Amino acid sequence: MTTNNRIPNRLTSEKSLYLLQHAYNPVNCYPWSEEAFQKAKTDNEPVFLSIGYS
């Protein structure tokens, strides 16, 4: 069974069309920012970079 939980993530306020396409993905995405790198460092987690265009 597939559910479509239209719960937005933090990308909804971005201007990039590419990032806005992913604003409702069930992934805890961050736009390129110091906050993203600080969170990765604090949590001792890798940074995965998604490169695309729209």
C-alpha distance matrix in Angstrom:
0.0 3.8 6.6 10.1 12.5 15.7 17.7 20.7 22.4 26.2 26.3 26.3 30.1 30.9 32.9 31.7 29.4 27.8 27.0 25.8 23.2 21.6 22.2 18.5 17.2 15.9 19.1 22.3 24.5 28.2 30.4 33.5 35.6 37.7 35.1 32.6 35.2 36.5 33.1 32.6 36.2 35.8 32.6 34.0 31.1 31.2 30.8 28.5 29.7 27.8 30.2 29.4 30.7 29.8
3.8 0.0 3.8 6.7 9.5 12.4 14.6 17.4 19.1 22.9 22.8 22.7 26.5 27.2 29.2 27.9 25.7 24.1 23.3 22.0 19.5 17.9 18.5 14.9 13.7 12.8 16.1 19.4 21.3 25.0 27.0 30.2 32.3 34.6 32.2 29.6 32.4 33.8 30.5 30.2 33.8 33.7 30.6 32.1 29.0 29.0 28.2 25.8 26.8 24.6 26.9 26.0 27.1 26.2
6.6 3.8 0.0 3.8 6.0 9.2 11.4 14.4 16.5 20.3 20.5 20.1 23.9 25.0 27.1 26.3 24.2 23.1 21.8 20.2 18.1 16.5 16.4 12.6 12.1 11.2 14.8 17.7 19.7 23.2 25.4 28.8 30.6 32.9 30.2 28.0 31.1 32.2 28.9 29.0 32.7 32.3 29.4 31.3 28.4 28.6 27.6 25.5 26.4 24.3 26.7 25.8 26.7 25.6
10.1 6.7 3.8 0.0 3.8 5.9 8.7 11.4 13.9 17.6 17.5 16.8 20.5 21.7 23.7 23.0 20.9 20.0 18.8 16.8 14.9 13.6 13.2 9.4 9.8 9.7 13.5 16.2 17.7 21.0 22.8 26.3 28.2 30.7 28.2 26.1 29.4 30.7 27.6 27.9 31.6 31.4 28.8 30.8 27.8 27.8 26.4 24.3 24.7 22.4 24.5 23.4 24.0 22.6
12.5 9.5 6.0 3.8 0.0 3.8 5.5 8.8 11.4 15.1 15.7 14.9 18.5 20.2 22.6 22.4 20.8 20.1 18.2 16.2 15.1 13.3 12.0 8.2 9.1 8.4 12.1 14.2 16.1 19.1 21.2 24.8 26.3 28.6 25.7 24.1 27.4 28.3 25.2 25.9 29.5 28.9 26.6 28.9 26.2 26.6 25.2 23.5 24.2 22.3 24.7 23.9 24.5 23.3
15.7 12.4 9.2 5.9 3.8 0.0 3.8 6.2 9.5 12.9 13.1 11.7 15.3 17.1 19.3 19.4 17.8 17.6 15.6 13.3 12.6 11.3 9.3 5.9 8.3 8.9 12.1 13.8 15.0 17.6 19.2 22.9 24.4 26.9 24.3 22.8 26.4 27.4 24.6 25.6 29.2 28.8 26.8 29.2 26.5 26.6 24.8 23.2 23.3 21.2 23.2 22.2 22.4 20.9
17.7 14.6 11.4 8.7 5.5 3.8 0.0 3.8 6.7 10.2 11.3 10.3 13.6 15.7 18.5 18.9 18.0 17.7 15.1 13.1 13.3 11.2 8.6 5.9 8.1 7.7 10.4 11.2 12.8 15.1 17.1 20.9 21.9 24.1 21.2 20.0 23.6 24.3 21.4 22.8 26.2 25.5 23.7 26.4 23.9 24.4 22.7 21.6 21.9 20.4 22.7 22.2 22.7 21.7
20.7 17.4 14.4 11.4 8.8 6.2 3.8 0.0 3.8 6.8 7.6 6.6 10.0 12.0 14.9 15.4 15.0 14.8 11.9 10.0 10.9 8.9 5.6 4.5 7.4 8.2 9.7 9.9 10.4 12.2 13.8 17.6 18.6 21.1 18.4 17.4 21.1 21.9 19.4 20.9 24.3 23.9 22.6 25.1 22.6 22.9 20.7 19.6 19.6 18.1 20.1 19.7 20.0 19.1
22.4 19.1 16.5 13.9 11.4 9.5 6.7 3.8 0.0 3.8 5.5 6.4 9.2 10.7 14.1 14.4 14.7 14.0 10.5 9.9 11.2 8.4 5.5 6.0 7.2 7.6 7.6 6.7 7.0 8.6 10.6 14.3 15.2 17.5 14.8 13.6 17.3 18.2 15.7 17.2 20.6 20.3 19.1 21.5 19.2 19.4 17.2 16.5 16.6 15.6 18.0 18.1 19.0 18.7
26.2 22.9 20.3 17.6 15.1 12.9 10.2 6.8 3.8 0.0 3.8 5.6 6.8 8.2 12.0 12.8 14.0 13.6 9.8 9.7 12.1 9.8 7.0 9.0 10.2 11.0 9.9 7.9 6.9 6.6 8.1 11.7 12.1 14.4 11.8 11.2 15.0 15.8 14.0 15.8 19.0 18.8 18.3 20.8 18.7 18.8 16.3 16.1 15.8 15.3 17.4 17.8 18.5 18.5
26.3 22.8 20.5 17.5 15.7 13.1 11.3 7.6 5.5 3.8 0.0 3.8 5.5 5.4 8.9 9.1 10.2 9.8 6.1 6.1 8.8 7.1 4.8 8.1 9.5 11.4 10.4 9.4 7.1 6.9 6.7 10.5 11.9 15.0 13.2 12.2 15.8 17.4 15.9 17.2 20.5 21.0 20.4 22.4 19.9 19.3 16.3 15.5 14.4 13.1 14.6 14.6 14.9 14.7
26.3 22.7 20.1 16.8 14.9 11.7 10.3 6.6 6.4 5.6 3.8 0.0 3.8 5.6 8.5 9.8 10.2 11.0 8.0 5.9 9.0 8.4 5.1 7.9 10.6 12.8 12.8 12.1 10.6 10.6 10.3 13.9 15.0 18.0 16.2 15.7 19.3 20.6 19.2 20.8 23.9 24.2 23.6 25.9 23.5 23.1 20.1 19.2 18.0 16.4 17.5 16.8 16.4 15.4
30.1 26.5 23.9 20.5 18.5 15.3 13.6 10.0 9.2 6.8 5.5 3.8 0.0 3.8 6.7 9.2 10.8 12.2 9.3 7.9 11.6 11.4 8.6 11.7 14.1 16.1 15.6 14.3 12.3 11.1 10.0 13.1 13.6 16.5 15.1 15.3 18.8 19.9 19.1 21.0 23.8 24.1 24.2 26.4 24.4 23.9 20.8 20.4 18.9 17.7 18.4 17.9 17.2 16.4
30.9 27.2 25.0 21.7 20.2 17.1 15.7 12.0 10.7 8.2 5.4 5.6 3.8 0.0 3.8 5.7 8.0 9.3 6.6 6.5 10.2 10.3 8.7 12.4 14.2 16.7 15.6 14.5 11.7 10.1 7.9 10.6 11.8 15.2 14.6 14.3 17.5 19.2 18.8 20.2 23.0 23.9 24.0 25.7 23.5 22.5 19.1 18.4 16.3 15.0 15.2 14.6 13.8 13.4
32.9 29.2 27.1 23.7 22.6 19.3 18.5 14.9 14.1 12.0 8.9 8.5 6.7 3.8 0.0 3.8 6.3 8.7 7.7 7.3 10.7 12.0 11.1 14.7 16.6 19.5 18.6 17.9 14.8 13.4 10.5 12.5 14.0 17.6 17.5 17.3 20.1 22.1 22.1 23.2 25.9 27.1 27.3 28.8 26.5 25.1 21.5 20.5 17.9 16.2 15.5 14.3 12.6 11.7
31.7 27.9 26.3 23.0 22.4 19.4 18.9 15.4 14.4 12.8 9.1 9.8 9.2 5.7 3.8 0.0 3.8 5.3 5.3 6.2 8.7 10.3 10.6 14.2 15.3 18.5 17.4 17.2 13.8 12.7 9.7 11.4 13.9 17.6 17.9 16.8 19.4 22.0 21.8 22.4 25.2 26.8 26.7 27.8 25.2 23.3 19.7 18.1 15.2 13.1 12.0 10.5 8.8 8.3
29.4 25.7 24.2 20.9 20.8 17.8 18.0 15.0 14.7 14.0 10.2 10.2 10.8 8.0 6.3 3.8 0.0 3.8 5.5 5.0 6.2 9.0 9.9 12.9 14.1 17.7 17.2 17.8 14.8 14.7 12.3 14.3 17.1 20.9 20.8 19.4 22.1 24.7 24.1 24.5 27.6 29.1 28.6 29.7 26.8 24.9 21.3 19.2 16.5 13.6 12.4 10.0 7.7 5.8
27.8 24.1 23.1 20.0 20.1 17.6 17.7 14.8 14.0 13.6 9.8 11.0 12.2 9.3 8.7 5.3 3.8 0.0 3.8 5.5 5.3 7.1 9.2 12.1 12.3 15.8 14.9 15.7 12.6 12.9 10.8 12.7 15.9 19.6 19.6 17.6 20.1 23.0 22.2 22.1 25.3 27.0 26.3 27.0 23.9 21.8 18.3 15.9 13.1 10.0 9.0 6.6 5.4 5.0
27.0 23.3 21.8 18.8 18.2 15.6 15.1 11.9 10.5 9.8 6.1 8.0 9.3 6.6 7.7 5.3 5.5 3.8 0.0 3.8 5.3 5.3 6.5 9.9 10.3 13.4 12.2 12.5 9.3 9.4 7.6 10.3 13.2 16.9 16.3 14.5 17.4 20.0 19.0 19.2 22.5 23.9 23.3 24.4 21.4 19.7 16.3 14.4 12.1 9.6 9.9 8.9 8.8 8.8
25.8 22.0 20.2 16.8 16.2 13.3 13.1 10.0 9.9 9.7 6.1 5.9 7.9 6.5 7.3 6.2 5.0 5.5 3.8 0.0 3.8 5.2 4.9 8.2 9.9 13.3 13.1 13.7 11.2 11.7 10.4 13.5 15.9 19.5 18.5 17.1 20.3 22.5 21.3 22.0 25.3 26.3 25.5 27.0 24.1 22.8 19.5 17.7 15.7 13.1 13.4 11.8 10.9 9.6
23.2 19.5 18.1 14.9 15.1 12.6 13.3 10.9 11.2 12.1 8.8 9.0 11.6 10.2 10.7 8.7 6.2 5.3 5.3 3.8 0.0 3.8 5.7 7.6 8.5 12.2 12.5 14.1 11.9 13.4 12.6 15.5 18.4 21.9 20.9 18.9 21.9 24.4 22.9 23.0 26.6 27.7 26.5 27.7 24.5 23.0 19.9 17.4 15.5 12.4 12.7 10.6 9.9 8.4
21.6 17.9 16.5 13.6 13.3 11.3 11.2 8.9 8.4 9.8 7.1 8.4 11.4 10.3 12.0 10.3 9.0 7.1 5.3 5.2 3.8 0.0 3.8 5.5 5.3 8.8 8.7 10.4 8.5 10.6 10.7 13.9 16.6 19.8 18.5 16.2 19.3 21.6 19.7 19.8 23.4 24.4 23.0 24.3 21.1 19.8 16.9 14.6 13.4 10.7 12.1 11.0 11.6 11.2
22.2 18.5 16.4 13.2 12.0 9.3 8.6 5.6 5.5 7.0 4.8 5.1 8.6 8.7 11.1 10.6 9.9 9.2 6.5 4.9 5.7 3.8 0.0 3.8 5.8 8.7 9.1 9.8 8.4 10.1 10.5 14.2 16.2 19.3 17.4 15.8 19.3 21.1 19.1 19.9 23.5 23.9 22.7 24.6 21.7 21.0 18.2 16.5 15.6 13.5 15.0 14.2 14.4 13.6
18.5 14.9 12.6 9.4 8.2 5.9 5.9 4.5 6.0 9.0 8.1 7.9 11.7 12.4 14.7 14.2 12.9 12.1 9.9 8.2 7.6 5.5 3.8 0.0 3.8 6.4 8.3 10.0 10.0 12.5 13.7 17.4 19.3 22.1 19.9 18.1 21.5 23.1 20.6 21.3 25.0 25.2 23.4 25.4 22.5 22.1 19.8 17.9 17.6 15.5 17.4 16.5 17.0 16.0
17.2 13.7 12.1 9.8 9.1 8.3 8.1 7.4 7.2 10.2 9.5 10.6 14.1 14.2 16.6 15.3 14.1 12.3 10.3 9.9 8.5 5.3 5.8 3.8 0.0 3.8 5.4 8.2 8.4 11.7 13.4 16.7 18.9 21.6 19.5 17.0 20.2 22.0 19.3 19.4 23.2 23.6 21.5 23.1 19.9 19.3 17.3 15.2 15.2 13.2 15.6 15.2 16.4 16.1
15.9 12.8 11.2 9.7 8.4 8.9 7.7 8.2 7.6 11.0 11.4 12.8 16.1 16.7 19.5 18.5 17.7 15.8 13.4 13.3 12.2 8.8 8.7 6.4 3.8 0.0 3.8 6.7 8.7 12.3 14.8 18.0 19.7 21.9 19.3 16.9 19.9 21.3 18.1 18.2 22.0 21.9 19.4 21.3 18.3 18.3 17.0 15.3 16.3 14.9 17.9 18.1 19.7 19.8
19.1 16.1 14.8 13.5 12.1 12.1 10.4 9.7 7.6 9.9 10.4 12.8 15.6 15.6 18.6 17.4 17.2 14.9 12.2 13.1 12.5 8.7 9.1 8.3 5.4 3.8 0.0 3.8 5.6 9.3 12.1 15.0 16.7 18.6 16.3 13.5 16.3 17.8 14.8 14.6 18.4 18.6 16.3 17.9 14.7 14.6 13.2 11.7 12.9 12.2 15.5 16.4 18.5 19.2
22.3 19.4 17.7 16.2 14.2 13.8 11.2 9.9 6.7 7.9 9.4 12.1 14.3 14.5 17.9 17.2 17.8 15.7 12.5 13.7 14.1 10.4 9.8 10.0 8.2 6.7 3.8 0.0 3.8 6.8 10.3 13.0 14.0 15.6 12.8 10.4 13.4 14.5 11.4 11.9 15.5 15.5 13.5 15.6 12.9 13.3 11.8 11.3 12.7 12.8 16.2 17.5 19.6 20.5
24.5 21.3 19.7 17.7 16.1 15.0 12.8 10.4 7.0 6.9 7.1 10.6 12.3 11.7 14.8 13.8 14.8 12.6 9.3 11.2 11.9 8.5 8.4 10.0 8.4 8.7 5.6 3.8 0.0 3.8 6.7 9.6 11.1 13.4 11.3 8.6 11.8 13.6 11.4 11.6 15.3 16.0 14.6 16.2 13.3 12.8 10.3 9.5 9.9 9.8 12.8 14.2 16.2 17.4
28.2 25.0 23.2 21.0 19.1 17.6 15.1 12.2 8.6 6.6 6.9 10.6 11.1 10.1 13.4 12.7 14.7 12.9 9.4 11.7 13.4 10.6 10.1 12.5 11.7 12.3 9.3 6.8 3.8 0.0 3.8 6.4 7.5 9.8 8.0 5.7 9.2 11.1 9.6 10.5 13.7 14.6 14.2 15.8 13.4 12.9 10.0 10.1 9.9 10.5 13.0 14.7 16.4 17.8
30.4 27.0 25.4 22.8 21.2 19.2 17.1 13.8 10.6 8.1 6.7 10.3 10.0 7.9 10.5 9.7 12.3 10.8 7.6 10.4 12.6 10.7 10.5 13.7 13.4 14.8 12.1 10.3 6.7 3.8 0.0 3.8 5.9 9.3 8.8 7.1 10.1 12.5 12.1 12.8 15.6 17.0 17.1 18.3 16.0 14.8 11.4 11.2 9.7 9.9 11.3 12.7 14.0 15.4
33.5 30.2 28.8 26.3 24.8 22.9 20.9 17.6 14.3 11.7 10.5 13.9 13.1 10.6 12.5 11.4 14.3 12.7 10.3 13.5 15.5 13.9 14.2 17.4 16.7 18.0 15.0 13.0 9.6 6.4 3.8 0.0 3.8 7.2 8.3 6.6 8.2 11.2 11.8 12.0 14.3 16.3 16.9 17.5 15.5 13.9 10.3 10.7 8.8 10.0 10.9 13.1 14.6 16.7
35.6 32.3 30.6 28.2 26.3 24.4 21.9 18.6 15.2 12.1 11.9 15.0 13.6 11.8 14.0 13.9 17.1 15.9 13.2 15.9 18.4 16.6 16.2 19.3 18.9 19.7 16.7 14.0 11.1 7.5 5.9 3.8 0.0 3.8 5.2 5.3 6.8 8.7 10.1 11.2 12.8 14.4 15.8 16.7 15.5 14.6 11.5 13.0 11.9 13.6 14.7 16.9 18.2 20.1
37.7 34.6 32.9 30.7 28.6 26.9 24.1 21.1 17.5 14.4 15.0 18.0 16.5 15.2 17.6 17.6 20.9 19.6 16.9 19.5 21.9 19.8 19.3 22.1 21.6 21.9 18.6 15.6 13.4 9.8 9.3 7.2 3.8 0.0 3.8 5.4 5.2 6.0 8.5 9.9 10.5 12.0 14.1 15.0 14.6 14.2 11.9 14.4 13.9 16.3 17.6 20.2 21.8 23.8
35.1 32.2 30.2 28.2 25.7 24.3 21.2 18.4 14.8 11.8 13.2 16.2 15.1 14.6 17.5 17.9 20.8 19.6 16.3 18.5 20.9 18.5 17.4 19.9 19.5 19.3 16.3 12.8 11.3 8.0 8.8 8.3 5.2 3.8 0.0 3.8 5.5 5.1 6.1 8.6 9.8 10.3 12.0 13.8 13.4 13.8 11.8 14.2 14.4 16.5 18.5 20.9 22.5 24.2
32.6 29.6 28.0 26.1 24.1 22.8 20.0 17.4 13.6 11.2 12.2 15.7 15.3 14.3 17.3 16.8 19.4 17.6 14.5 17.1 18.9 16.2 15.8 18.1 17.0 16.9 13.5 10.4 8.6 5.7 7.1 6.6 5.3 5.4 3.8 0.0 3.8 5.5 5.2 6.3 8.7 10.0 10.7 12.0 10.7 10.5 8.2 10.4 10.9 13.2 15.5 18.1 20.2 22.1
35.2 32.4 31.1 29.4 27.4 26.4 23.6 21.1 17.3 15.0 15.8 19.3 18.8 17.5 20.1 19.4 22.1 20.1 17.4 20.3 21.9 19.3 19.3 21.5 20.2 19.9 16.3 13.4 11.8 9.2 10.1 8.2 6.8 5.2 5.5 3.8 0.0 3.8 5.4 5.1 6.1 8.6 9.9 10.2 9.5 9.1 7.3 10.5 11.2 14.3 16.4 19.5 21.9 24.3
36.5 33.8 32.2 30.7 28.3 27.4 24.3 21.9 18.2 15.8 17.4 20.6 19.9 19.2 22.1 22.0 24.7 23.0 20.0 22.5 24.4 21.6 21.1 23.1 22.0 21.3 17.8 14.5 13.6 11.1 12.5 11.2 8.7 6.0 5.1 5.5 3.8 0.0 3.8 5.5 5.1 6.0 8.5 9.6 10.1 11.1 10.3 13.7 14.8 17.8 20.1 23.0 25.2 27.4
33.1 30.5 28.9 27.6 25.2 24.6 21.4 19.4 15.7 14.0 15.9 19.2 19.1 18.8 22.1 21.8 24.1 22.2 19.0 21.3 22.9 19.7 19.1 20.6 19.3 18.1 14.8 11.4 11.4 9.6 12.1 11.8 10.1 8.5 6.1 5.2 5.4 3.8 0.0 3.8 5.4 5.1 6.0 8.2 8.2 9.9 9.5 12.5 14.3 17.0 19.8 22.6 24.9 26.9
32.6 30.2 29.0 27.9 25.9 25.6 22.8 20.9 17.2 15.8 17.2 20.8 21.0 20.2 23.2 22.4 24.5 22.1 19.2 22.0 23.0 19.8 19.9 21.3 19.4 18.2 14.6 11.9 11.6 10.5 12.8 12.0 11.2 9.9 8.6 6.3 5.1 5.5 3.8 0.0 3.8 5.6 5.2 5.7 4.9 6.1 6.4 9.9 12.2 15.3 18.2 21.3 24.1 26.5
36.2 33.8 32.7 31.6 29.5 29.2 26.2 24.3 20.6 19.0 20.5 23.9 23.8 23.0 25.9 25.2 27.6 25.3 22.5 25.3 26.6 23.4 23.5 25.0 23.2 22.0 18.4 15.5 15.3 13.7 15.6 14.3 12.8 10.5 9.8 8.7 6.1 5.1 5.4 3.8 0.0 3.8 5.5 4.9 6.5 8.0 9.0 12.8 15.0 18.3 21.0 24.3 27.0 29.6
35.8 33.7 32.3 31.4 28.9 28.8 25.5 23.9 20.3 18.8 21.0 24.2 24.1 23.9 27.1 26.8 29.1 27.0 23.9 26.3 27.7 24.4 23.9 25.2 23.6 21.9 18.6 15.5 16.0 14.6 17.0 16.3 14.4 12.0 10.3 10.0 8.6 6.0 5.1 5.6 3.8 0.0 3.8 5.5 7.9 10.6 11.8 15.3 17.7 20.8 23.7 26.8 29.4 31.6
32.6 30.6 29.4 28.8 26.6 26.8 23.7 22.6 19.1 18.3 20.4 23.6 24.2 24.0 27.3 26.7 28.6 26.3 23.3 25.5 26.5 23.0 22.7 23.4 21.5 19.4 16.3 13.5 14.6 14.2 17.1 16.9 15.8 14.1 12.0 10.7 9.9 8.5 6.0 5.2 5.5 3.8 0.0 3.8 5.4 8.9 10.8 13.8 16.7 19.6 22.9 25.9 28.7 30.8
34.0 32.1 31.3 30.8 28.9 29.2 26.4 25.1 21.5 20.8 22.4 25.9 26.4 25.7 28.8 27.8 29.7 27.0 24.4 27.0 27.7 24.3 24.6 25.4 23.1 21.3 17.9 15.6 16.2 15.8 18.3 17.5 16.7 15.0 13.8 12.0 10.2 9.6 8.2 5.7 4.9 5.5 3.8 0.0 3.8 6.9 9.7 12.9 16.0 19.3 22.4 25.7 28.8 31.3
31.1 29.0 28.4 27.8 26.2 26.5 23.9 22.6 19.2 18.7 19.9 23.5 24.4 23.5 26.5 25.2 26.8 23.9 21.4 24.1 24.5 21.1 21.7 22.5 19.9 18.3 14.7 12.9 13.3 13.4 16.0 15.5 15.5 14.6 13.4 10.7 9.5 10.1 8.2 4.9 6.5 7.9 5.4 3.8 0.0 3.8 6.7 9.5 12.8 15.9 19.1 22.3 25.5 28.0
31.2 29.0 28.6 27.8 26.6 26.6 24.4 22.9 19.4 18.8 19.3 23.1 23.9 22.5 25.1 23.3 24.9 21.8 19.7 22.8 23.0 19.8 21.0 22.1 19.3 18.3 14.6 13.3 12.8 12.9 14.8 13.9 14.6 14.2 13.8 10.5 9.1 11.1 9.9 6.1 8.0 10.6 8.9 6.9 3.8 0.0 3.8 6.4 9.7 13.0 16.0 19.4 22.8 25.5
30.8 28.2 27.6 26.4 25.2 24.8 22.7 20.7 17.2 16.3 16.3 20.1 20.8 19.1 21.5 19.7 21.3 18.3 16.3 19.5 19.9 16.9 18.2 19.8 17.3 17.0 13.2 11.8 10.3 10.0 11.4 10.3 11.5 11.9 11.8 8.2 7.3 10.3 9.5 6.4 9.0 11.8 10.8 9.7 6.7 3.8 0.0 3.8 6.3 9.8 12.7 16.1 19.3 22.1
28.5 25.8 25.5 24.3 23.5 23.2 21.6 19.6 16.5 16.1 15.5 19.2 20.4 18.4 20.5 18.1 19.2 15.9 14.4 17.7 17.4 14.6 16.5 17.9 15.2 15.3 11.7 11.3 9.5 10.1 11.2 10.7 13.0 14.4 14.2 10.4 10.5 13.7 12.5 9.9 12.8 15.3 13.8 12.9 9.5 6.4 3.8 0.0 3.8 6.6 9.9 13.1 16.5 19.3
29.7 26.8 26.4 24.7 24.2 23.3 21.9 19.6 16.6 15.8 14.4 18.0 18.9 16.3 17.9 15.2 16.5 13.1 12.1 15.7 15.5 13.4 15.6 17.6 15.2 16.3 12.9 12.7 9.9 9.9 9.7 8.8 11.9 13.9 14.4 10.9 11.2 14.8 14.3 12.2 15.0 17.7 16.7 16.0 12.8 9.7 6.3 3.8 0.0 3.8 6.4 9.8 13.2 16.2
27.8 24.6 24.3 22.4 22.3 21.2 20.4 18.1 15.6 15.3 13.1 16.4 17.7 15.0 16.2 13.1 13.6 10.0 9.6 13.1 12.4 10.7 13.5 15.5 13.2 14.9 12.2 12.8 9.8 10.5 9.9 10.0 13.6 16.3 16.5 13.2 14.3 17.8 17.0 15.3 18.3 20.8 19.6 19.3 15.9 13.0 9.8 6.6 3.8 0.0 3.8 6.5 10.0 12.8
30.2 26.9 26.7 24.5 24.7 23.2 22.7 20.1 18.0 17.4 14.6 17.5 18.4 15.2 15.5 12.0 12.4 9.0 9.9 13.4 12.7 12.1 15.0 17.4 15.6 17.9 15.5 16.2 12.8 13.0 11.3 10.9 14.7 17.6 18.5 15.5 16.4 20.1 19.8 18.2 21.0 23.7 22.9 22.4 19.1 16.0 12.7 9.9 6.4 3.8 0.0 3.8 7.2 10.6
29.4 26.0 25.8 23.4 23.9 22.2 22.2 19.7 18.1 17.8 14.6 16.8 17.9 14.6 14.3 10.5 10.0 6.6 8.9 11.8 10.6 11.0 14.2 16.5 15.2 18.1 16.4 17.5 14.2 14.7 12.7 13.1 16.9 20.2 20.9 18.1 19.5 23.0 22.6 21.3 24.3 26.8 25.9 25.7 22.3 19.4 16.1 13.1 9.8 6.5 3.8 0.0 3.7 7.1
30.7 27.1 26.7 24.0 24.5 22.4 22.7 20.0 19.0 18.5 14.9 16.4 17.2 13.8 12.6 8.8 7.7 5.4 8.8 10.9 9.9 11.6 14.4 17.0 16.4 19.7 18.5 19.6 16.2 16.4 14.0 14.6 18.2 21.8 22.5 20.2 21.9 25.2 24.9 24.1 27.0 29.4 28.7 28.8 25.5 22.8 19.3 16.5 13.2 10.0 7.2 3.7 0.0 3.8
29.8 26.2 25.6 22.6 23.3 20.9 21.7 19.1 18.7 18.5 14.7 15.4 16.4 13.4 11.7 8.3 5.8 5.0 8.8 9.6 8.4 11.2 13.6 16.0 16.1 19.8 19.2 20.5 17.4 17.8 15.4 16.7 20.1 23.8 24.2 22.1 24.3 27.4 26.9 26.5 29.6 31.6 30.8 31.3 28.0 25.5 22.1 19.3 16.2 12.8 10.6 7.1 3.8 0.0
